[in-house]
Amino acid sequence: MMLRYLFKKQPGGGPAPLIHNPVRWWILLLICLHMFLFTVAAAAFAFPSMWDLYCVQLLNNSTYCAVCAAVAFAMIFYFSLLSCETWGTEREWAVATLVTMSMAVADLCTAGWGMLVLVTSSRAILLEAAAAAAEGCSDWKAYFFYYATAVVITAHVTVAISCAAVAVLLTRGVGSQLEELRHLV
């Protein structure tokens, strides 16, 4: 029975070839970037409560920093799992590429929301200085928090662009390995 199976087997098929992780070091860099983003966003989120800052116009900035820290924390885990993956099939790497690119798009959308929040608070802080002074928004703490949010947004955009670049590198690396495998057969 086994001999008949071996000799009657149709050519092709068989197990899918395993492809080596082409962007492992880039993924480790993404982990470091997300750790930096998490640290900066968490520090910016904690600043108003640590320094008794009460400025209603900056409440959305605080919400953005909290969301940014949560997203960065989640991505640290995802990229940690992806960096441990050394071999995978074409389909597994395609899913990893799709998820990484989706995360980059979600990061860019979140950063866009952060920019909108910053522009809205700019009007409240910088243009309405008389009304802001009465609400405690003209203090150095309010300006510091405002600029800290701008730093978080800049870091967020940088990390999102890096995620997109790694997804493109992952696609190219998997494609080149598949071409090499096709030439071997």
C-alpha distance (Angstrom), angle and dihedral (degrees) to the residues before:
residue distance angle dihedral
M1 . . .
M2 3.81 . .
L3 3.81 92.3 .
R4 3.78 91.7 52.8
Y5 3.83 89.4 51.4
L6 3.80 92.0 50.5
F7 3.80 95.5 48.1
K8 3.81 98.9 38.9
K9 3.79 95.1 48.9
Q10 3.79 113.3 125.7
P11 3.81 117.4 -122.1
G12 3.79 116.1 -102.0
G13 3.76 125.9 26.4
G14 3.76 115.4 81.3
P15 3.73 127.3 123.3
A16 3.77 120.6 -26.7
P17 3.80 113.9 -103.5
L18 3.77 115.7 -106.3
I19 3.77 116.5 -121.8
H20 3.78 123.1 -152.6
N21 3.81 118.7 -122.1
P22 3.83 101.8 -97.1
V23 3.81 97.0 -168.9
R24 3.79 105.3 41.3
W25 3.81 95.0 129.2
W26 3.80 91.5 45.6
I27 3.79 89.1 52.9
L28 3.81 89.8 52.3
L29 3.80 87.5 52.4
L30 3.82 88.9 51.5
I31 3.80 89.4 52.3
C32 3.81 89.8 53.7
L33 3.81 91.5 47.0
H34 3.81 91.3 50.3
M35 3.82 90.2 48.4
F36 3.79 88.8 52.9
L37 3.81 91.1 47.1
F38 3.80 91.2 48.6
T39 3.81 91.8 50.0
V40 3.80 94.2 48.0
A41 3.82 93.7 44.5
A42 3.81 93.4 46.1
A43 3.81 91.2 48.6
A44 3.80 91.1 48.7
F45 3.80 90.2 47.8
A46 3.80 92.2 50.0
F47 3.81 95.0 45.7
P48 3.84 98.7 82.1
S49 3.79 93.6 52.1
M50 3.80 94.2 43.1
W51 3.81 93.5 51.4
D52 3.83 99.1 35.2
L53 3.78 94.0 -114.4
Y54 3.77 112.8 173.9
C55 3.77 112.7 -178.8
V56 3.79 117.7 139.1
Q57 3.80 92.4 -159.7
L58 3.81 90.2 62.8
L59 3.80 96.2 49.9
N60 3.82 92.3 97.6
N61 3.81 89.5 51.5
S62 3.78 88.5 57.3
T63 3.80 90.8 49.7
Y64 3.80 90.4 50.7
C65 3.81 91.5 51.2
A66 3.82 90.6 50.8
V67 3.82 92.3 50.1
C68 3.80 91.0 45.7
A69 3.82 91.7 51.5
A70 3.82 91.8 48.5
V71 3.81 92.8 49.3
A72 3.80 92.2 47.2
F73 3.80 90.7 49.5
A74 3.81 91.5 52.0
M75 3.78 91.9 48.0
I76 3.79 91.4 51.9
F77 3.80 88.0 62.6
Y78 3.81 94.3 45.1
F79 3.79 94.2 49.8
S80 3.81 91.1 43.6
L81 3.80 89.1 57.5
L82 3.80 91.2 45.3
S83 3.81 92.7 50.3
C84 3.82 90.5 54.7
E85 3.79 89.6 56.9
T86 3.82 106.6 91.8
W87 3.81 100.3 164.6
G88 3.78 131.2 30.5
T89 3.77 144.0 148.4
E90 3.77 124.4 -95.1
R91 3.78 90.0 -101.7
E92 3.82 93.5 52.1
W93 3.80 91.1 51.6
A94 3.79 90.9 46.3
V95 3.80 89.5 54.5
A96 3.82 90.3 46.8
T97 3.80 90.0 50.8
L98 3.79 92.4 48.8
V99 3.81 92.8 48.1
T100 3.81 92.1 46.6
M101 3.79 92.5 49.7
S102 3.82 90.6 46.2
M103 3.79 89.4 52.5
A104 3.80 90.2 50.2
V105 3.81 90.7 52.0
A106 3.82 90.7 47.0
D107 3.81 88.7 49.3
L108 3.79 91.5 51.3
C109 3.81 91.3 48.6
T110 3.78 90.9 49.6
A111 3.80 90.6 47.9
G112 3.82 88.6 50.0
W113 3.79 88.7 53.8
G114 3.81 87.9 50.0
M115 3.80 90.3 53.0
L116 3.80 90.3 50.8
V117 3.80 90.1 50.0
L118 3.81 90.6 48.7
V119 3.79 93.0 50.0
T120 3.79 90.9 48.4
S121 3.78 92.3 49.9
S122 3.82 90.0 45.3
R123 3.74 89.9 64.5
A124 3.78 91.4 48.8
I125 3.81 95.2 45.5
L126 3.79 105.0 35.6
L127 3.79 106.0 27.3
E128 3.77 101.5 37.0
A129 3.80 95.6 47.5
A130 3.81 95.4 148.6
A131 3.79 94.7 54.5
A132 3.78 91.3 39.3
A133 3.79 92.0 54.9
A134 3.76 90.4 59.2
E135 3.81 91.4 52.5
G136 3.81 96.7 47.4
C137 3.79 95.3 -103.6
S138 3.80 96.7 119.6
D139 3.79 94.1 66.3
W140 3.82 120.7 110.3
K141 3.80 88.3 -111.3
A142 3.78 91.8 62.1
Y143 3.81 92.2 50.3
F144 3.80 91.4 46.0
F145 3.79 91.3 51.4
Y146 3.80 90.6 46.1
Y147 3.82 91.6 54.9
A148 3.82 91.5 41.6
T149 3.80 87.9 58.1
A150 3.81 88.9 51.3
V151 3.81 89.1 53.5
V152 3.82 90.2 50.1
I153 3.82 90.4 51.4
T154 3.81 91.6 49.1
A155 3.81 91.1 49.6
H156 3.80 90.1 46.5
V157 3.80 93.2 53.4
T158 3.82 90.7 46.8
V159 3.80 91.8 51.5
A160 3.81 92.1 46.5
I161 3.79 92.4 52.2
S162 3.81 89.3 47.4
C163 3.83 89.9 52.6
A164 3.79 90.8 52.3
A165 3.82 91.1 48.3
V166 3.82 91.4 50.9
A167 3.81 90.3 50.0
V168 3.81 89.6 53.4
L169 3.82 91.4 46.8
L170 3.80 89.7 48.9
T171 3.80 90.8 52.8
R172 3.80 92.3 48.7
G173 3.81 93.2 45.8
V174 3.79 93.5 50.7
G175 3.81 90.8 45.2
S176 3.79 93.1 52.2
Q177 3.82 91.7 48.5
L178 3.80 90.3 50.2
E179 3.81 90.2 51.4
E180 3.81 89.7 51.8
L181 3.80 90.2 50.5
R182 3.80 91.7 49.5
H183 3.80 90.6 53.0
L184 3.79 90.8 51.7
V185 3.80 93.4 56.6
